[in-house]
Amino acid sequence: MPDEEEDAQGRFEALLAQVLGDDEKALAHRAAKDFRQTARADAVGAKTSFERNRDRPAKPPRRRPKRQG
């Protein structure tokens, strides 16, 4: 019996380690996910801004004063 309990405990610990993984891997995965989400949000904002401004007429060029001298 004790061997079966130790065996089950060992399997459980191995499964738990596999599921939880390494903290560094989890942090790297989370950082990559956050980066992708930020990039996606920026792209959506840029597209929205572009589409909002696409129909707006362009500003006339600014007049520059003539040089004297």
N, C-alpha and C positions, 0 to 999 in steps of 0.2 A: 503493500500500500504506500509506504513513504516514497518509494521510487516513482510510482505513478503520480503522486502529488508534486514531487519535484520536477518530474517530466512535464506535467501540465503547467507548472509555474514557469519553467524554462521556455516552453512554447508561448505562453502568454507574454512573457517579457520580450521575447524575440519579435512577436507580432506587434507589441506596443512600440518597440524601437523602430520597427519598419514603418508603422503608421505615423509616428511622431517625426521621425527623421532627424536630421541634424539641425541644430538651431541656426547655424550659419547658412545652410541651404534654405531654410524657411525664411530667414531675413533677406537673403538675396532674391528669393522668389517674390516676396512681398514688395521689395524695392522695385523690381522689374514691373510688377503689376501696377504699382502706384505711378511709375513713369509712363506706362502705356495709357493709363486712365487720364493723366494730365495731358499727354500729347493728343489724345482723342478729344478731350474737352477744348483744347486750344484750336484744334482743327475745326470742330463744330462751330466755335465762336467766330473763327476767321471766315468760314463759309457763310454764316449768317450775316456778318458785317459786309462781306462782299456782295451778297445778293441784295442787301438793303441799299447799298450805295451804287449798285450797277445802273439803276434807272435814273439816278440823280444826275442832272447835267453837270458837266465839268466846270470848275471855276475858271473865269477868264484869267489870263496871265496877268501878273502884277506889273503895273507900269513902273518903270525905273526912271528916276530923274536923269535928265541929260547932264553930262559932265560939263562943267564950266572950266575953261582954262586951257 
